[in-house]
Amino acid sequence: MTSETAIVPDDKDWTWVLSEPCPECGFEATTVTRDGIATVVRENARTWQAVLTLGDAAVRPDPATWSTLEYACHVRDVNRIFDLRVGLMLDEDDPTFVNWDQDETAIAEKYGEQDPATVSAELLAAAESVAARYEAVPGDAWERRGFRSNGSEFTVDSIGRYHLHDLVHHAWDVRAAVARATVAAYDAHAAAYSDGVRAGDFPDDDLPGAFAERVGAGARVLEIGSGSGRDAERLEAAGVDVRRTDITPAFVEGLRERGHAADVLDPLSDDLDDPARPGTPYDGVWASASLLHVARTDLPVVLARLAEATRAGGALGLWLKEGDGEGWSTHGFVGAPRHFVYWREQPLREALDAAGWEVVEVQHKQGTRPAGQPWLDVSAVRR
């Protein structure tokens, strides 16, 4: 697919994102700190490194939408452009920026025909250069000004936030590819992950056991992200009837090899109806350390879908990493990068409430992989 086909030029003025949250990607410029800009730029580059390894990176999802490769080329060039503009603002008084037409550039540079590995390296270099630029801004220079050709005024501070929105928004544009890159990481290391998890002992606070007591013996529970199958075995030992599911095919294959029924299932898009009991709601949902890979804007959708599949009064067990933002990690038993989304208690409570769950308790706990990682252990009931 070439860059010339069926793309509608983006001529919108996005400067409003400096004062209002973006309703699509959720970016809030007002929450960004100056010393955090470089960190976000570098972490964003890791996203593109990961998704550019996918075999279909150059394939457009539809004729009117850029491929992952084309988005990556654009992000690379955005980092270069902002590096130049911030440099001008620091070196000159009130410079006016040369106009840059992103759509003309995509066509002229044949974004869709570039080599993904080369683009990945170039994007990483561009991100590092502009991140270092932001880190080197003197404390008294953040209010220096610059102007776009249409007259829009920026300071170094505001252009940094504006830059970040562009990066974050395009990572949101390819969030399906981000999810697939994470699945691919688990798929390639499924055996090592399963062996590692199953070899460990349950901690003193036996979360599956406590959840089994809540739902009661004989309850039918949908497990999201069964992985090694260890939690399901603990639930079944307590008399719970578990439907094992995972978005990673290799985990499902491993479960089947051990004699368990299991389904490949994406809770964001697949039918959640119980094939063993068609049309019958579940008594509970167990989602331990699985929905932490779901994009922030997609998790409320997943939580609502799970609520719809659960009877009134049914239980939810949810375990997510606590923190701010998102990032990639290679900790634990998986050697390839996986994408994680971090949550704070209050926004998570709000998302659960809007999705139809009544929060019973949120406990703050410390994990062991990686050591010291804070977690949110959520108990909720379907209203």
C-alpha positions in Angstrom: 0.0 0.0 0.0 1.5 3.3 -1.0 1.3 6.6 0.9 -0.6 8.3 -1.9 -3.8 6.3 -1.6 -7.1 7.6 -0.1 -5.7 9.5 2.9 -7.7 12.6 3.9 -5.3 15.4 4.8 -5.5 16.5 8.5 -6.0 20.3 8.4 -7.5 20.6 11.9 -6.0 23.0 14.5 -5.1 20.9 17.5 -3.8 23.7 19.7 -7.0 23.3 21.9 -5.3 20.2 23.4 -3.1 22.5 25.5 -6.1 23.4 27.6 -8.6 20.5 27.2 -8.2 16.7 27.5 -8.2 14.9 24.2 -11.5 12.9 24.0 -9.9 10.3 21.8 -6.5 9.4 23.3 -7.2 10.9 26.8 -4.0 13.0 26.8 -4.2 15.9 29.3 -1.5 18.6 28.7 -2.2 20.3 32.0 -0.9 17.2 33.9 2.4 17.1 32.2 5.5 18.3 34.1 8.4 19.9 32.3 10.8 17.4 33.7 8.6 14.5 32.5 8.5 15.5 28.8 11.7 13.7 27.9 10.6 10.5 29.7 7.4 10.3 27.7 9.2 11.0 24.4 11.6 8.1 25.1 8.9 5.7 26.2 6.8 6.5 23.2 9.8 5.5 21.0 9.7 2.1 22.6 6.2 1.7 21.4 7.2 2.2 17.8 10.2 -0.2 18.1 7.8 -2.9 19.3 5.0 -2.5 16.7 7.5 -2.1 13.8 8.5 -5.7 14.4 5.1 -7.0 13.4 4.9 -8.7 10.0 2.0 -6.5 8.9 3.5 -3.2 10.0 3.3 -1.9 6.4 -0.3 -3.0 5.8 -3.1 -0.4 6.1 -6.1 -1.5 8.2 -8.2 0.2 5.5 -7.4 2.4 2.5 -8.1 5.7 4.4 -5.9 4.9 7.5 -2.2 5.0 7.7 -0.3 1.7 8.3 1.7 1.3 11.5 4.8 2.0 9.4 3.4 5.2 8.0 2.5 6.4 11.5 6.0 5.6 12.7 7.6 7.5 9.8 5.4 10.5 10.8 6.3 10.2 14.5 10.0 10.1 13.5 9.6 13.3 11.5 7.5 15.0 14.2 10.4 14.4 16.7 12.8 15.9 14.2 10.6 18.9 13.5 10.0 19.7 17.2 13.7 19.2 17.9 14.4 21.9 15.3 11.7 24.2 16.5 12.7 24.1 20.2 16.3 24.7 19.1 15.2 27.8 17.2 13.2 29.1 20.2 16.2 28.7 22.4 18.6 30.3 19.9 16.5 33.1 18.4 14.0 35.7 19.7 10.4 34.9 18.6 11.3 32.8 15.5 8.6 31.9 13.0 8.7 28.3 12.0 8.8 27.2 8.4 5.5 25.5 7.5 5.6 21.6 7.4 2.9 19.8 5.5 2.8 16.3 7.0 0.6 14.8 4.3 2.8 16.1 1.4 5.8 14.7 3.3 4.2 11.3 3.6 3.7 11.2 -0.1 7.0 12.7 -1.2 9.0 10.4 1.2 6.9 7.3 0.3 6.3 6.5 4.0 4.5 3.2 3.1 7.6 1.9 1.2 10.3 2.6 3.8 12.1 -0.2 5.7 10.6 -0.8 9.1 13.9 -1.7 10.7 15.5 1.5 9.4 12.5 3.6 10.5 12.7 2.1 14.0 16.4 3.1 14.4 15.8 6.5 12.9 12.8 7.1 15.2 14.7 6.1 18.3 17.6 8.4 17.4 15.2 11.3 16.7 13.4 10.7 20.0 16.6 10.6 21.9 17.8 13.9 20.3 14.6 15.8 21.1 14.4 14.3 24.6 17.9 15.5 25.3 16.9 18.9 23.9 14.1 19.2 26.5 16.3 18.0 29.3 18.8 20.8 28.5 16.3 23.7 28.5 17.6 26.2 31.1 15.1 27.0 33.9 14.6 30.5 32.7 14.0 29.6 29.0 10.7 27.7 29.2 8.7 30.8 28.4 10.7 31.8 25.3 8.3 32.1 22.3 8.0 30.8 18.8 5.3 31.2 16.1 3.8 28.9 13.5 3.3 30.3 10.0 -0.4 30.7 10.8 0.4 33.0 13.7 -0.2 30.4 16.6 2.1 31.3 19.5 4.0 28.7 21.6 6.4 28.8 24.4 9.0 26.1 24.9 6.8 24.8 27.7 3.6 24.7 25.6 5.3 23.3 22.5 6.6 20.5 24.5 3.2 19.6 25.7 1.8 20.0 22.2 4.5 17.7 20.9 3.7 15.0 23.5 0.0 15.0 22.4 1.1 14.2 18.9 3.2 11.3 20.1 0.6 9.9 22.5 -2.3 10.3 20.1 -0.5 8.3 17.4 0.4 5.6 19.8 -3.3 5.4 20.6 -4.0 5.3 16.8 -2.0 2.0 16.7 -3.1 0.5 20.0 -4.4 -2.6 18.3 -0.8 -3.2 17.0 0.5 -2.5 20.5 -1.8 -5.2 21.8 -0.7 -7.6 19.2 3.0 -6.9 19.9 2.3 -7.8 23.6 0.5 -11.0 22.6 3.4 -11.9 20.3 5.8 -11.5 23.2 3.8 -13.9 25.4 3.3 -16.2 22.5 7.1 -16.5 21.9 7.8 -17.1 25.6 4.7 -19.0 26.7 6.4 -22.1 27.9 9.0 -20.3 30.0 6.3 -18.0 31.4 4.0 -21.0 32.3 6.8 -23.0 33.8 8.1 -20.1 35.9 4.6 -19.2 37.2 3.6 -22.8 38.0 6.9 -23.5 39.8 6.2 -20.8 42.4 4.2 -21.0 45.6 1.0 -19.1 46.1 1.7 -16.1 48.4 0.2 -15.9 51.9 -2.6 -13.7 50.6 -4.1 -16.4 48.3 -6.1 -14.2 46.0 -7.8 -17.0 43.9 -8.7 -18.8 47.1 -10.3 -15.7 48.6 -12.2 -15.1 45.3 -13.5 -18.7 45.4 -14.9 -18.1 48.9 -16.7 -15.0 47.5 -18.4 -16.7 44.6 -19.0 -20.1 46.3 -18.6 -23.7 45.3 -20.4 -24.5 42.0 -20.2 -20.9 40.7 -19.4 -20.5 37.0 -16.5 -18.0 36.5 -15.1 -16.5 33.4 -11.3 -16.2 33.7 -9.7 -13.5 31.5 -6.1 -14.2 30.9 -5.7 -17.8 32.1 -2.0 -17.9 31.2 -0.3 -20.8 32.8 -3.7 -22.1 34.2 -2.4 -21.9 37.8 -5.2 -19.7 39.2 -7.9 -21.8 37.5 -6.6 -24.9 39.1 -6.7 -23.2 42.5 -10.3 -22.0 41.9 -11.4 -25.4 40.8 -9.8 -27.0 43.9 -12.2 -24.8 45.9 -15.2 -26.1 43.8 -15.5 -23.2 41.3 -16.3 -24.0 37.6 -13.9 -22.1 35.5 -14.0 -21.1 31.8 -10.4 -20.7 30.8 -9.6 -18.0 28.2 -6.6 -16.1 27.0 -5.8 -13.8 24.1 -2.5 -15.5 23.6 -2.8 -18.6 21.4 0.2 -20.4 22.9 -1.3 -20.2 26.4 -4.5 -21.7 25.2 -2.6 -24.5 23.4 -0.7 -25.2 26.5 -3.9 -25.4 28.6 -5.4 -27.8 26.1 -2.3 -30.0 26.1 -2.8 -30.4 29.9 -6.3 -31.6 29.3 -8.3 -28.4 29.9 -11.0 -26.8 27.7 -9.8 -23.3 26.8 -10.6 -20.6 24.3 -8.7 -17.9 22.6 -10.7 -14.8 23.5 -10.2 -11.0 23.3 -12.5 -9.4 25.9 -12.6 -6.2 24.0 -14.1 -7.6 20.8 -15.1 -11.3 21.1 -18.4 -12.7 22.1 -18.3 -13.4 25.9 -21.3 -15.8 25.9 -20.5 -19.0 27.8 -20.4 -21.9 25.2 -21.1 -24.4 28.0 -24.2 -22.5 29.1 -25.4 -20.4 26.2 -27.3 -17.3 27.3 -26.5 -17.8 31.0 -24.6 -15.0 32.7 -21.5 -15.9 34.7 -21.4 -15.8 38.5 -18.1 -14.0 38.4 -15.1 -12.8 36.4 -11.5 -13.5 37.5 -9.0 -11.1 35.7 -5.7 -11.3 37.6 -2.8 -9.4 36.0 -4.3 -9.6 32.5 -6.3 -6.4 31.8 -3.2 -4.4 32.7 -2.3 -4.7 29.0 -5.5 -3.1 27.8 -5.3 0.5 26.5 -6.5 3.1 29.0 -9.4 4.2 26.8 -10.4 0.6 26.1 -10.5 -0.7 29.6 -13.9 1.0 30.5 -15.3 -0.8 27.4 -13.9 -4.2 28.5 -15.2 -3.7 32.1 -18.7 -2.8 30.7 -18.7 -5.9 28.5 -17.7 -8.1 31.4 -20.5 -6.6 33.5 -23.0 -7.4 30.8 -21.9 -11.0 30.8 -22.2 -11.3 34.6 -25.4 -11.8 36.6 -26.5 -9.1 39.1 -24.6 -9.7 42.3 -21.8 -11.5 40.5 -18.2 -10.9 41.6 -15.2 -9.4 39.9 -11.6 -10.0 40.9 -9.3 -7.6 39.2 -5.5 -7.1 39.6 -3.8 -4.1 37.9 -0.4 -2.4 38.3 -0.6 0.8 40.2 1.1 3.9 38.9 0.9 6.7 36.2 1.1 6.5 32.5 2.1 3.4 30.6 5.3 1.7 29.5 7.1 -1.4 28.2 8.9 -4.0 30.3 10.9 -7.2 29.9 10.8 -8.3 33.5 9.8 -11.8 34.7 9.7 -14.8 32.5 9.1 -13.0 29.2 12.2 -11.7 27.4 10.4 -9.6 24.8 8.8 -6.2 25.5 5.3 -6.1 26.8 3.1 -3.0 27.1 1.6 -2.2 30.5 -1.0 0.5 31.5 -0.8 1.8 35.1 -3.8 2.9 37.1 -4.5 5.0 40.2 -7.3 4.0 42.5 -9.7 6.9 42.0 -9.8 6.8 38.1 -10.2 3.0 38.3 -13.1 3.3 40.7 -14.8 5.7 38.4 -14.3 3.4 35.4 -15.7 0.4 37.3 -18.7 2.4 38.5 -19.5 3.7 35.0 -19.2 0.1 33.7 -21.8 -1.3 36.1 -19.6 -2.6 39.0 -19.9 -1.6 42.6 -16.4 -1.5 44.2 -16.3 -3.5 47.5 -12.6 -2.9 48.3 -9.4 -1.8 46.7 -6.2 -3.0 48.4 -2.8 -1.7 47.7 -0.2 -4.4 47.6 3.5 -5.0 46.6 4.4 -7.5 43.9 7.5 -9.6 43.3 7.7 -9.4 39.5 9.3 -6.8 39.3 10.2 -6.5 42.9 8.4 -3.7 44.7 5.9 -3.1 41.9 2.7 -1.7 43.6 -0.6 -3.3 42.6 -4.3 -2.6 43.0 -6.3 -5.6 44.1 -9.9 -4.9 43.3 -13.0 -6.7 44.6 -16.3 -5.5 43.0 -19.9 -6.7 42.6 -22.1 -6.5 39.5 -25.0 -4.1 40.2 
